[in-house]
Amino acid sequence: MNNLREVKDDLLKEWIEFREETAFCEMTQQDKKYCICFEEIAEKILKNVPEQNKKFVQKELEQLERNFMDYLYYWNEKYYRNGFADVIELFKM
């Protein structure tokens, strides 16, 4: 049996992607309270940036958003994968 904690293309990865497309798309009021609205934040920042710096700042804000989303994806997958692996190990006992 392979190591369930390793990240690769498998059933658990497909399940995480499915959850992203379904349940994670429907936000409750509680979810919305903690939502980070990158577009609104970027717009506010760009309004206060001199015109000659806007392209650079916009590019950096877009990179920040991509990095943050990659970070969230990594930790969500790690959290679910390790939780799943822990449950499987409990059943083996």
Solvent accessible surface area in square Angstrom, and as a share of the most:
residue,aa,sasa,rsa
1,M,177,0.79
2,N,90,0.46
3,N,80,0.41
4,L,41,0.21
5,R,86,0.31
6,E,90,0.40
7,V,89,0.51
8,K,69,0.29
9,D,127,0.66
10,D,37,0.19
11,L,145,0.72
12,L,19,0.09
13,K,34,0.14
14,E,109,0.49
15,W,107,0.38
16,I,3,0.02
17,E,68,0.31
18,F,113,0.47
19,R,79,0.29
20,E,71,0.32
21,E,128,0.58
22,T,51,0.30
23,A,35,0.27
24,F,85,0.35
25,C,89,0.53
26,E,134,0.60
27,M,80,0.36
28,T,79,0.46
29,Q,143,0.63
30,Q,110,0.49
31,D,66,0.34
32,K,107,0.45
33,K,142,0.60
34,Y,148,0.56
35,C,60,0.36
36,I,87,0.44
37,C,50,0.30
38,F,32,0.13
39,E,122,0.55
40,E,103,0.46
41,I,81,0.41
42,A,22,0.17
43,E,101,0.45
44,K,134,0.57
45,I,69,0.35
46,L,30,0.15
47,K,145,0.62
48,N,128,0.66
49,V,24,0.14
50,P,73,0.46
51,E,135,0.60
52,Q,152,0.68
53,N,64,0.33
54,K,59,0.25
55,K,177,0.75
56,F,132,0.55
57,V,31,0.18
58,Q,83,0.37
59,K,130,0.55
60,E,77,0.35
61,L,29,0.14
62,E,80,0.36
63,Q,73,0.33
64,L,100,0.50
65,E,55,0.25
66,R,126,0.46
67,N,78,0.40
68,F,57,0.24
69,M,102,0.46
70,D,98,0.51
71,Y,121,0.46
72,L,67,0.33
73,Y,74,0.28
74,Y,115,0.44
75,W,116,0.41
76,N,70,0.36
77,E,6,0.03
78,K,75,0.32
79,Y,155,0.59
80,Y,64,0.24
81,R,2,0.01
82,N,43,0.22
83,G,35,0.33
84,F,86,0.36
85,A,2,0.02
86,D,66,0.34
87,V,70,0.40
88,I,41,0.21
89,E,81,0.36
90,L,118,0.59
91,F,162,0.67
92,K,131,0.55
93,M,188,0.84
